Amino acid sequence: MLTLHAPLVESTRHLVDERLLFRVKPGAILINCGCGGLLDPDATLAVLESGRLSGVGLDCSTPSRPSTTRCSTTLTSSSPRT
């Protein structure tokens, strides 16, 4: 399991990219408790669809804008685990 707890600043934007995600243990779950911009959304989706990640939990996705409404999303891979 990989969890993120970081503010979004220029140095953390897309901190979690395809290069990092393809290095995680197969079947891992990624949970972003920080800002949406910490994840590269295209890379996250590609790695999830590949089956490398078994799930992704997002408190907010990109773009991350302050609002009174909280968003919460959980994505799971439909790829069979090997």
Steps between C-alpha positions, in 0.01 A plus 500: 500500500624846410341801670563866421476775760657810348407854403488595134788732417699524180756243620228240583283541187479156333734363767345162427563439133519198271866436587423476871176305454658226289750444785236419764426143596243340265152508651576805716232747599562874465316736734533875452408684821674813372420728209386371163796646313745267677404229251553504127142398404592344164781295651282391793224381267747320270662314790159414648374368165820296458417315822817612676283688752199315639332819615522875539325706765468873434378764738510753215619476144662752270423786480502539875300811585382611839127455537240418759429167333733211576560249229589140560573235240624142504624331182580133464674305229292265289815321385548150641778467752783267416 
